[in-house]
């Protein structure tokens, strides 16, 4: 099982959701952490095109998690609501330029 960490951007993005949506998202993220290797094999977790270290997972129709794995820690980089192409492109560009540090989920 992987340890979940969140970037500051991800924390801010989560605040935009209702309590019920946050609970739903948290359950999905825990599921990813517990089943990451299986989800990669079944292609439910996929690498982002053009990136060797970033992955994505579709949580719900318009909710995507963009994350990376470092030293057996699943680092959730950002969580966005919107069009797929914007979510992936903006997330990868932001984190490649910023090098943001993730912090543990509370």
Backbone as a ProteinNet text record, in pm:
[ID]
protein_1_A
[PRIMARY]
XXXXXXXXXXXXXXXXXXXXXXXXXXXXXXXXXXXXXXXXXXXXXXXXXXXXXXXXXXXXXXXXXXXXXXXXXXXXXXXXXXXXXXXXXXXXXXXXXXXXXXXXXX
[TERTIARY]
84.5	0	88.7	48.7	121.8	69.2	154.3	116.2	69.2	-43.2	-95.8	-41.6	9.6	52	-16.8	-44.9	-112.2	-27.9	-25.4	37.8	-55.8	-3.7	-86.9	-197.2	-166.2	-266.9	-380.3	-346.2	-449.2	-539.3	-479.8	-560.2	-658.5	-610.8	-699.6	-809.2	-772.9	-872.5	-979.8	-940.1	-1036.6	-1136.2	-1094.1	-1183.3	-1300.8	-1287.1	-1392.8	-1508.9	-1488.6	-1591.4	-1677.3	-1798.3	-1885.3	-1829.4	-1879.4	-1836	-1859.6	-1976.9	-2007.6	-1911.9	-1881.2	-1787.3	-1647.4	-1606.3	-1474.2	-1463.9	-1571.1	-1571.7	-1559.2	-1634.2	-1627.3	-1485.9	-1426.7	-1291.8	-1189.8	-1201.7	-1109.4	-1115.2	-1235.8	-1249.9	-1181.1	-1196.5	-1132.4	-980.2	-930.3	-785.8	-726.4	-797.7	-752	-750.6	-849.9	-856	-733.9	-696.5	-578.1	-454	-437.9	-320.1	-310.5	-422.9	-422.8	-413.2	-444.6	-450.9	-374.1	-272.4	-202.8	-147.9	-77	-15.7	-121.7	-227.9	-337.4	-403.3	-425.6	-488	-398.5	-266.8	-175.1	-184.5	-192	-200.3	-329.2	-437.6	-566.3	-588.1	-488.4	-487.4	-592.6	-637.8	-727.8	-647.1	-521.4	-424.8	-330.5	-314.7	-231.4	-131.4	-17.9	79.5	24	53.4	13.4	103.3	46.4	124.9	224	346.1	448.4	517	486.2	547.5	582.3	699.5	739.6	709.6	674.8	655.4	515.5	430.2	296.8	192.4	96.5	-12.5	-144.5	-249.9	-383.8	-481.5	-585.9	-693.4	-824	-922.6	-1053.4	-1133.8	-1161.9	-1238	-1387.3	-1431.2	-1569.8	-1567.6	-1681.2	-1689.5	-1601.1	-1603.6	-1524.4	-1418.2	-1391.2	-1291.6	-1174.6	-1056	-935	-834.5	-758.3	-645	-519.4	-429	-299.9	-198.5	-112.4	-21.6	106.4	201.7	325.6	360.2	449.7	494.3	643	678.6	819.2	845.9	941.8	982.6	864.6	775.8	657	559.8	565.5	466.5	387.6	258.6	171.8	147.5	199.9	189.6	81.8	-27.4	-135.9	-98.3	-69.8	-21.1	-131.7	-238	-347.7	-476.3	-584.5	-715.8	-796.8	-845	-912.8	-1048.4	-1137	-1264.8	-1265	-1291.6	-1294.7	-1270.1	-1241.3	-1218.6	-1087.7	-1089.4	-976.3	-846.3	-847.8	-723.5	-664.1	-748.8	-699.6	-640.9	-704.7	-660.8	-520.7	-499.9	-371.2	-261.5	-285.5	-184.1	-143.9	-240.1	-211.7	-138.9	-177.8	-116.4	29.6	59.5	197.6	284.2	238.9	316.2	341.9	239	252.4	359	352	442.2	582.8	599.7	734	803.9	730.9	791	807.5	715.6	716.2	799.7	796.4	863.9	806.3	677	608.4	630.9	642.3	661.5	525.6	505.6	379.8	386.6	272.1	266	165.7	179.1	88.9	-55.7	-145.5	-288.6	-322.4	-406.4	-443.4	-578.3
-118.3	0	124.2	221	346.8	447.4	540.5	649.1	766.4	825.3	938.7	1070	1152.4	1288.5	1382.3	1504.1	1602.1	1728	1783.5	1913.2	2020.7	2140.7	2252.8	2282	2266.8	2289.1	2188.4	2063.4	1960.4	1991.5	2038.3	2073.1	2185.1	2285.7	2395.9	2348.2	2259.6	2206.1	2126.7	2051.3	1972.8	2061.2	2179.4	2270.7	2316.3	2305.9	2349.4	2250	2130.3	2026.6	2030.3	1976.9	1964.1	1854.6	1847.8	1744.6	1605	1582.1	1450.9	1415.2	1513.4	1489.1	1459.9	1531.8	1507.4	1367.1	1321.4	1185.1	1084	1104.1	1016.4	1015.2	1132.9	1144.4	1076.3	1097.7	1036.4	884.2	829.2	683.6	632.2	704.4	664.2	673.1	777.7	793.4	684.7	647.7	536.5	405.9	390.4	272.9	268.5	383.3	389.9	348.8	403.9	374.5	225.7	162.2	20.5	-74.3	-26.2	-114	-59.4	20.2	90.8	-3.5	-106.4	-197.8	-269.9	-314.8	-379.8	-282.6	-160.3	-59.7	-25.3	-27.8	-5.9	-121.1	-242.7	-359.7	-360	-316.2	-315	-184.9	-96.8	30.3	130	114.6	215.2	333.5	307.1	413	413.5	529.8	539.9	652.4	635.2	743.6	851.7	976	1086.2	1085.6	1110.7	1118.5	1233.5	1207.7	1310.2	1322.9	1234.4	1238.9	1097.3	1082.1	949.9	927.4	1034.8	1017.4	1051	1107.2	1144.7	1043.3	1015.1	922.7	995.5	934.1	989.5	877.3	915.4	822.6	900.4	842.5	906	867	966.1	941.9	939.5	1034.5	1043.6	1109.8	1128.7	1177.9	1300.2	1398.5	1519.2	1542.2	1442.3	1457.1	1365.1	1423.8	1348.3	1369.5	1266.7	1279	1266.3	1360.3	1356.4	1335.5	1234.5	1201.9	1139.2	1124.6	1054.7	964.9	869.6	778.9	804.3	829.2	848.1	766.1	676.3	597.5	534.7	470.5	404.9	499.4	627.7	723.4	771.8	755.6	804.4	951.6	1036.7	1180.2	1234.9	1280.1	1337.5	1482.1	1510.7	1642.6	1744.6	1706.9	1801.8	1726.6	1792.7	1736.5	1846	1822.8	1927.9	1881.4	1974.9	1949.8	2030.7	1964.3	2035.8	1942.6	2002.6	1923.8	1847.5	1726.3	1635.7	1697	1752.4	1802.5	1916.9	2002	2112.3	2062.8	1965.3	1912.2	1855.4	1768.7	1702	1799.2	1882.8	1976	2075.3	2137.6	2237.4	2176.6	2057	1993.3	1961	1898.8	1861	1984.7	2084.2	2207.5	2276.3	2284.2	2351.7	2284.7	2153.9	2086.3	2070.3	2065.4	2060.3	2193.8	2302.2	2433.8	2472.7	2431	2472.7	2381.8	2249.5	2155.6	2159	2168.1	2182.6	2062.4	2089.2	1985.1	1942.5	1813.7	1759.8	1746.5	1750.6	1733.3	1623.1	1562	1451.4	1498.2	1406.6	1432	1426.4	1515.2	1519.5	1455.8
0	0	0	-75.9	-86.6	14.3	52.7	142.2	56.1	88.4	12.2	66.6	-22.9	10.3	-87.1	-42.3	-127.3	-141.3	-260.4	-281	-227.6	-213.3	-168.9	-270.4	-399	-504	-489.9	-463.9	-448.2	-329.3	-221.3	-103.2	-136.2	-209.3	-248	-342.2	-435.3	-527.7	-453.3	-352.1	-275.7	-202.1	-161.3	-90	-175.9	-305.9	-398.1	-404.2	-353.1	-357.5	-231.7	-243.2	-125.9	-35.2	85.8	180.8	123.1	66.7	9.3	-104	-187.7	-297.8	-244.3	-140.4	-80.9	-23.4	40.9	96.4	-17	-123.5	-240.4	-299.7	-315.3	-371.3	-279.3	-148.7	-52.7	-60.1	-72.9	-84.9	-211	-320.4	-446.2	-435.6	-370.5	-356.7	-267.6	-162.2	-77.8	-157.7	-244.3	-331.1	-424.2	-479.8	-566.1	-487.1	-367.5	-285.6	-252.6	-229.7	-193.9	-312	-430.4	-547.5	-667.4	-642.1	-749.5	-857	-816.3	-914.3	-997.4	-935.1	-1007	-1104.7	-1060.4	-1147.1	-1266	-1246	-1358.7	-1458.9	-1408.3	-1496.3	-1577.1	-1517	-1586.4	-1663.4	-1660	-1733.2	-1685.7	-1562.1	-1504.8	-1453.8	-1419.4	-1389.4	-1507.6	-1568.5	-1688.6	-1675	-1742.2	-1749.2	-1839.2	-1805.1	-1891.1	-2014.4	-2127.6	-2250	-2238.1	-2280.3	-2275.8	-2140.9	-2047.7	-1915.3	-1871.6	-1813.3	-1767.1	-1619.4	-1547	-1403.1	-1352.5	-1436	-1392.1	-1439.3	-1351.3	-1380.3	-1363.5	-1416.8	-1397.4	-1368.8	-1296.9	-1264.4	-1274	-1340.3	-1352.2	-1227.8	-1144.7	-1021.8	-1052.6	-1130.7	-1175.1	-1312.1	-1368.7	-1506.3	-1533.6	-1445.4	-1467.9	-1361	-1281	-1175.2	-1205.9	-1213.7	-1241.9	-1128.6	-1098.5	-1006.5	-1090.1	-1073.8	-1139.4	-1027.9	-1042.5	-933.4	-984.2	-892.3	-922	-803.8	-827.2	-722.6	-700	-574.6	-536.1	-411.8	-420.6	-303.2	-229.9	-303.6	-248.5	-180	-213.2	-164.9	-285.7	-280.8	-387.1	-358.8	-445	-423.8	-516	-458.6	-536.1	-564.6	-690.7	-725.8	-738.1	-801.3	-815.2	-841.5	-817.6	-840.8	-905.9	-1023.3	-1098	-1148.7	-1168.2	-1231.4	-1359.1	-1469.1	-1595.1	-1710.6	-1825	-1945.2	-1933.5	-1982	-1969.7	-2020.7	-2140.3	-2198.9	-2117	-2060.5	-1979.3	-1847.5	-1787.9	-1659.3	-1671.7	-1769.9	-1784.8	-1823.2	-1920.3	-1970.5	-1862.1	-1798.2	-1695.5	-1575.8	-1535.5	-1419.4	-1443.8	-1555.6	-1584.4	-1599.4	-1672.3	-1690.4	-1556.9	-1472.9	-1344.5	-1258.6	-1244.5	-1153.7	-1208.7	-1338.3	-1393.8	-1371.4	-1374.9	-1357.2	-1211.2	-1126	-986.5	-896.3	-922.4	-834.5	-694.3	-683.9	-556.6	-465.2	-337.6	-237.2	-185.2	-173.6	-123.2	28.2	90.8	235.7	268.1	386.8	421.4	432.6	402.9	417.8	566.7	610.1	753.1	775.6
[MASK]
++++++++++++++++++++++++++++++++++++++++++++++++++++++++++++++++++++++++++++++++++++++++++++++++++++++++++

